[in-house]
Amino acid sequence: MQIEGAGKRIRVYIGSADQWHGQALYNAIVQRARQEGMAGATVLQGIEGFGANSRIHRASILDLSTDLPVVVEIIDCPERVERFLPLLTEMVSEGLITVEDCQIHRYLHTPSAGKT
């Protein structure tokens, strides 16, 4: 697969404790993106943040928060992103989903021999 040119970036801001059908929501989003043929997804865990409820979540020995900020980032061509958004919206009941235009300079994947 090779992608170059106009793209779109999805960012999903959620908490690490958020769930979707018994599994971590961030993991479910990555799995669904893979099933739908998206180019890729990355999960980034934050050390501190707050959302709509204004409650601060932080990584601290004294706090031991179990609900740290998580960002799932997905970049692909505009058509695939637009097809994926309704599925994503169904999965995210609390959080923030943003979509931005971006320029894909280079995305190249060549299948390895023996891998499926």
C-alpha positions as CSV (number, residue, x, y, z in Angstrom):
1,M,0.0,0.0,0.0
2,Q,1.2,3.5,-0.8
3,I,-0.4,6.8,0.0
4,E,0.8,10.2,-0.9
5,G,-1.0,13.5,-1.1
6,A,-4.1,14.8,0.7
7,G,-5.0,13.0,3.8
8,K,-7.1,13.4,7.0
9,R,-6.0,12.9,10.6
10,I,-8.5,11.6,13.2
11,R,-7.6,12.2,16.8
12,V,-9.7,10.6,19.5
13,Y,-9.3,11.9,23.1
14,I,-10.5,9.5,25.7
15,G,-9.5,8.0,29.0
16,S,-7.5,4.8,29.4
17,A,-10.3,3.3,31.6
18,D,-13.0,3.8,28.9
19,Q,-14.5,0.6,27.7
20,W,-16.2,-0.8,24.6
21,H,-17.9,-4.2,25.0
22,G,-15.6,-5.3,27.8
23,Q,-12.2,-4.2,26.4
24,A,-10.3,-1.0,26.5
25,L,-11.8,1.5,24.1
26,Y,-8.5,2.5,22.7
27,N,-7.8,-1.1,21.9
28,A,-11.2,-1.6,20.3
29,I,-10.7,1.5,18.1
30,V,-7.3,0.2,16.9
31,Q,-8.8,-3.3,16.2
32,R,-11.8,-1.7,14.3
33,A,-9.5,0.5,12.3
34,R,-7.5,-2.5,11.3
35,Q,-10.6,-4.5,10.4
36,E,-11.8,-1.6,8.2
37,G,-8.5,-1.5,6.3
38,M,-7.3,1.9,7.6
39,A,-3.6,2.6,6.9
40,G,-2.7,2.5,10.6
41,A,-3.5,3.8,14.1
42,T,-1.3,4.9,17.1
43,V,-2.3,5.1,20.7
44,L,-0.5,7.8,22.8
45,Q,-0.9,7.9,26.6
46,G,-0.7,11.2,28.3
47,I,0.6,12.0,31.8
48,E,-1.9,14.6,32.6
49,G,-5.1,16.2,31.3
50,F,-8.7,17.0,31.7
51,G,-11.8,16.9,29.6
52,A,-15.4,18.1,29.6
53,N,-16.0,17.3,33.3
54,S,-12.9,19.4,34.2
55,R,-11.5,16.7,36.5
56,I,-7.7,16.5,36.2
57,H,-6.3,13.0,35.5
58,R,-2.5,12.7,36.1
59,A,0.2,10.1,36.4
60,S,1.6,10.5,39.9
61,I,2.8,8.1,42.6
62,L,0.6,9.9,45.1
63,D,-2.5,9.9,42.8
64,L,-2.2,6.5,41.1
65,S,-4.8,7.6,38.6
66,T,-6.2,4.6,36.6
67,D,-7.8,6.8,34.0
68,L,-5.0,8.6,32.2
69,P,-5.6,10.6,29.0
70,V,-5.2,8.7,25.8
71,V,-5.1,9.9,22.2
72,V,-5.8,7.5,19.3
73,E,-4.5,8.9,16.1
74,I,-5.4,7.6,12.6
75,I,-4.2,9.1,9.3
76,D,-5.5,7.9,6.0
77,C,-6.9,9.2,2.7
78,P,-10.0,11.4,3.0
79,E,-12.4,8.7,1.6
80,R,-11.4,6.0,4.1
81,V,-11.6,8.5,7.0
82,E,-15.1,9.6,6.1
83,R,-16.2,6.0,5.9
84,F,-14.7,5.2,9.3
85,L,-16.1,8.2,11.2
86,P,-19.7,6.9,11.7
87,L,-18.2,3.6,13.2
88,L,-15.9,5.6,15.5
89,T,-18.8,7.9,16.6
90,E,-20.8,4.9,17.6
91,M,-17.9,3.6,19.8
92,V,-17.0,6.9,21.6
93,S,-19.8,7.8,24.0
94,E,-17.6,10.2,26.0
95,G,-14.6,12.0,24.6
96,L,-13.5,14.2,21.8
97,I,-13.1,13.3,18.1
98,T,-11.3,15.8,15.8
99,V,-10.6,15.5,12.1
100,E,-8.0,17.6,10.4
101,D,-6.7,17.9,6.8
102,C,-3.1,16.9,6.5
103,Q,-0.6,16.2,3.7
104,I,0.8,12.7,3.5
105,H,4.4,13.0,2.3
106,R,5.0,9.3,2.3
107,Y,3.3,6.1,3.5
108,L,4.7,2.9,2.0
109,H,4.2,-0.6,3.1
110,T,5.6,-3.7,1.3
111,P,4.3,-7.0,2.5
112,S,7.0,-9.3,4.0
113,A,7.4,-12.8,2.6
114,G,5.6,-15.3,4.8
115,K,3.5,-12.8,6.7
116,T,-0.3,-12.5,6.4
